[in-house]
Amino acid sequence: MRVADPCPHLPRKRFLISDPHHTDPVEAGLDGHPLGLAELLRVSARRLAAAGVPDPQVDAELLIASVLDVSRGRLHALAILNGPCPDQLIDRVEPLIVRRENREPLQHITGTAPFRGLTLRVGPGVFIPRPETESVVQFAIDALRSVPTARPLGVDLGTGSGAIALAMATEVPTAHIVAVEKSPEAHRWASANFAAVAATNAELIRGDLATAVGHLAGQVNVLVSNPPYIPAAAIPRDLEVRLYDPEMALYGGVDGLDVVREISRLGRTLVVPGGVLVLEHAEMQGAAIRELLRADGWRSPETHHDLTARDRTTTATR
């Protein structure tokens, strides 16, 4: 079956090149040669690479696919045809490439972030869910599935976009999930995602984690959180994090563990005997977290690797 060409023969314009060292006239369409979709992808990836974007080819594909409203696989098929691109397409792609060159997160530009089987709405004011958190939520899901009661209760503290809570709710439909978010900006994004997913077993509460779920004391089977855990004096390496993620979601006091301590103490009142605590953290914090959990009376604290073999999750039993 022939794949439709998204770039019919229409008037052309040059595709702007921000890197003066990359001015191939054919690829950039500067000599009257029609700029094809394959060249548009290649030049876009070059520009993002020159700007220091970590995965320039992937990001270029995702940005152009979002403009064409096609999947990456479909985009690859269209690029093989390499039909010439109309001005309208280039006009829509150019500002997105500029935004990504300025290191605005890809997810802010597309407006969405994938998380397990979900597509979440994200933007300024909410922490962008990362792939490493997908392994964190698996521990919470496994723990919920092992609860012998017919309707286990899970709580996600500091839900942000709602990623963890909604993954739990959709993947364990027999559970009841309560999510808490303090930030009004993040809460708005979470509300949009809760409405879009429409999981009837999920509930979103706006409030401080210390007081919002006090009514659930002694009832929670699984307590999970991806809390702020960056030490106050640390500077995030990635510009996307440093410039765009909300500080409330990043910094956790002098050693990064202030909110972890609060969750540990609160969790002792919320979680039922035999219930499970699941915490995400930085790769160097596992030992310190296990020590503070033991001091608070949690049993069997254990730190687990993510898919990159870095310490990412610590679990403990009430």
N, C-alpha and C positions, 0 to 999 in steps of 0.2 A: 504494500500500500504506500503510495507517495505521501509524504508528510507535507502539509501545507507550508508554504514559505511565508514567514511573518514579515519579510522585508521586500515588498513588491518594488518594481522599478518606479521610483519616485525621485524628485529632485534631491540632491545630496548636499551635505555640508561637512566641513571637517570636524573630526572628533578631537576636542581640545586635549593637548598634551601638557601636563603640568611639569613633567620631568624633562628638562632641556636635552638630556642625553639620549632620550628615546623619541626620535622624530623620524622614524621610518616613513617615507611619504606614501608608500603603498598601504601600509597598515593603518596609517592615520587618515588616509583619504585626502591627502593634501595636494595631489597632482591631478585631480579629476577622476582618479580611479574610484569606482564605487566601493564604499566601505561595506564589507560583508559581515555577517554575524560572527563568523569565526574570528575575523580581525578585531571586531568590537570586543569580543571576549578577551583576546590576547592583549590588546592595548590596555584594557581595563585592568587586567591582572598585573601588567607591568607597572601601571601607575600606583596600584595599591602596594605592590612590593617595594617600590621606591619610597613610599610613605611609611614603610615599616610595619604594615599590616601582617599579622602572623600567618594567615592562610589566604594569600591574595587570590589564588585561582578559585578556591571554593567560594570566597566572598563575592568575587566578580560574577561567578555563575549564579549565585543566589540572588544578587541584586538584579541582574538582567532577567532572570527567571521570574522574579516578582513583578517586574514591569510588564512582561509578556503574559503573566498569569499562567505559567506552565511549570511543571516539575523540572528538576535538574535533568532527569533522564530524557524528557521531551526536548529540553534545551539542547542537549548533546546531539540528539537526532537532527534538530533544525540546523545546528552549527555545521553538520556534515554537508548539508546542501549549500551553506555559505551564500545564501542569496543576499543581494545588496539591501542595505538598511535605509529606511526612510528617515527624513529629518525628524519626524514626530518621535520615533523611537530614540534617536540620539538625543533629542531635546529632553526626554524623560530620564534617560540613563545618566547623562552628564552631571546633573546636580547630586544624584545619589553617590556617584563616584567621588565627587568633591567632598561630600559629607563623610564618607568612609576614609578618605585621605586625611581628613582632620581628626580621625580616630573616634568619631562618633560610633557607638556600638552598632554592629550590623542589625541587631534586634530592634534598636530604636528606629532605624531607617525603614525596615520592613514592617515594624509594628507587631511582630510575633516572635515567639521563642518556642522551639519544640522541647517537650519534656516527656520522656517515655512515650506513651501513646497519645499525648495531648498536644494541642497547639494553643499556647497561651498568649494573651495580649499583654504587651509590656511597653514601657516608655519611660520618660523622665520621672524620677521620684520613686521608682521601685527597683529592687535588686533583680538583675537578670538571672534566671535559673541556669545553672551550669550542668554540663554532662556528668561531672563527678558526683553531683547530688543525686543522680539517678541510682547510684549504688547505695547511697545512704538510705533512701526511701525503701529500698528492697528489704533492708533489715526490719523496718517498721511494718512493712506488708507481711513479711514472713511471720513476725511476732503476732500480728493480728490474726492471721490464719491459724495459728496454733492455739488460740484461746478457746477453751472448751465451751464457753457460753454462746448462746445463739446470736447475741448482738453485742459484740465487743465494742468498747469505746476507745477511740484514738483521739489524741489532742496534738495539734501542731502549733507550737508557740513561735510567734514572729513569722507568720506565713508568707509575708511579702506578696508575691503574685498569686499565691495560692497553690503553687506547684506541688509541694509535698502533700498537702491535705487533699487536693483533688486527685492526685495519683492514688492515694490510699482509698479514697471513696469509690473511685471507678474500678479499681482492681480488687477491692474487697467489698462488694456491694452489701454483704450482710452486716458490715460494721457501721457504726455511727461515728462520724468524724466532726470534730469541732476545731476550727482554726481561729487564731487570735492575731490581730495586727494592730499596733499602736499608731503608726504613721498614717495621717489622713491621706497623703498622696498614694502610698502603697495600698491602703485600704480601698481606694477607688479602683485601682487596677484589679485587686483581688475580687471586688464585687462584680466587676465586668466579667471576669473569668468564671466565677461561680454561676453567674446568670447564663453564660454561654454554654458551660458544661452541663448545667441543670441536673446535677447529681442530687437526688432527693434525700440522700443520707448524709449530706454535708451541710454544716452550719458555720457561718462566718460571724465573728464577734469583733467589734472595734473596741480596744481597750488595752490597758497595761497588763502585761503577763502576770504580774504579782496579784492582781485582783479580779481579772476578767473571768476566770474559771474557778473561783473559790467554791462555787456551788457544786462543783464536781469532785470535791475532796473525797478520797477513798473509793472512787468509782472508775478511775482511768486504767485501762489495760495496757496501753502503749502511749508513751509520751515521747514526742520527737521534736527536734528543733535544729535548724541551721542558724545559730545565733551569730551576732557580730563577734568576731574573734581575732581581728587584727590588733596588735598592740598599738597604743595611741601614738607612739613615736615612729612607727614603721611607715614607710612610703610604699604603697602598692606598685609593683613593677609595671603592670600593664596600664597604659594610658586610659584605656576604656574604663578600667576600674577606678583609677585615681580621679579622673575628670567627670565621670558620669554616674557611677553608682552612688546612692545616697549614703552619707556618712553614718547615719543611724544604723544602717545595715552592715557597716564595715568594722567599726572600731569598738573594742571591748575593754577599754581601760588600759592601765599601764602594761599588764602582761597579756591582755587580750581575753582574759577569762572572767571578767566581772559578771557578765550575763550568764555564763556557764555556772558560776557559783550560785547565782540567784535561781536558775532553773533546777539545779541539784537540790537546793533546800526546799523549793516549792514542790518539786516532784515527790519528795518524801511524804507530803501531805495529800497529793493528788492520786498517786499510783497505788493500786491494790497490791497486797502481798503477792509476790510472784510475777507482778507486772514488769514491763520492760521500759527502760530509758534508752533513747537513741539520739546521739549528738554528732553533728558534723563539726570538724575543726581543721586547723592547719596541720601539716604533716609533722611538725616538731612538737605538737602539744599533747600527744597521746599520753605520755608518762605522767605529766602534770595533772591531766584530767582524771586519769585512773586514781591517782593519789588523793585528789580532793573528793572524788566520789566515795572511795573507801572511808575517808574521814567522816563523811556525812552519813555513813551507814548503808550504802549500796553494796550489793553482793556481786561478786564475779565480774568486775569491770574488765572489759577486753577491747583492745583496739584492732581495727581491721583495715586492710588495704583497699584502695580503689582500683580501677582497671589499669592504672599506670603504676601500680605497686607502691603507691605512697600511702602512708597512714592518713585515713580520712574520716573514719567513723569509730566512735567508742560507744559500746553498749554496756548496760549494767542491769541487774535485777533487783527489784525492791525487796 
